[in-house]
């Protein structure tokens, strides 16, 4: 799949078939996440693979009952590793760089999921402390995303996007030019 085809075709999938995801595809998704950019190459992110139905149910409850977490064959919880990033960058690493590292990994994973013919959704609406409790995470790991993954039961339509011109501000050589 062409890169731009993958970017343009990716959708947030919230309905999955009852079909397992092969281990080799899961590993490719995780590898795509690990290949994401990283501040100072600290790679301040951790991936928690969740297949257990009881754990998926508890994650669902922590995410205000988003049932498709339970429906998906697997979920990957991407965590920012505050300790790894702060050891090099101090407070800025703990508050920002590890979150950027984890977020970049999430986007790579979402594109890999789509490129492999699977579907996923980036869930950021959940109760942090409950997710940490369910997964028994140490204090230095901060959950950034829950990504339910599986074969899509249906492909959602494209959602409207703002035109680039509405987001772009142009400042050339210190001037005040805008599109």
Steps between C-alpha positions, in 0.01 A plus 500: 500500500628845408578719801254773405234239421549368854482846656190597302326164545554448874181522706409453864343154505264422788345173381695178458450150364540204733827397336841479668789716388802285403805540724721601204269797427501602866881497497511713183269755666720510811814536287339791312438667836858450606627654175329832578711810566622548854648797686873435532430139396394429860211290365299600806198278434375159603236279337259283698331229291157408637324183383337379821121557487484587872769764465333638185173527697675695778665731242157553346364605839798732556422654158142587587360179350624528145385146418708458187802452727346169607394414144848545350719188508791699647581840639836666531541753777777743415669656801743788535807402699562808714809353667679420174441848360564695820834326555628696201275806480387555856158651563438587133566138408257381769222747411533517121758296309382157619143593401620606156696173466194293592268704275729459201499124563118500510475669160750258345301209642170634367647533151651151522165358613328654199776392262461142621126499427397528864313771688567691821399802700712736710323521835610783724180524705562291811580535866879493526518361851253221426697396191821503705330287765356249252838453333699524825723767349791646697485869588733607217274365222218730386232354271470710183266290285295184496496359146243224438604308186327247280344432165242773431134394497436813293711781359389839631471788253754782494437772756518862388834676544587864507681623190874539545463874438293525819789355701803650329660826601792616296775708653790557265821654630329655799222665296130476570373320191197271524321305232 
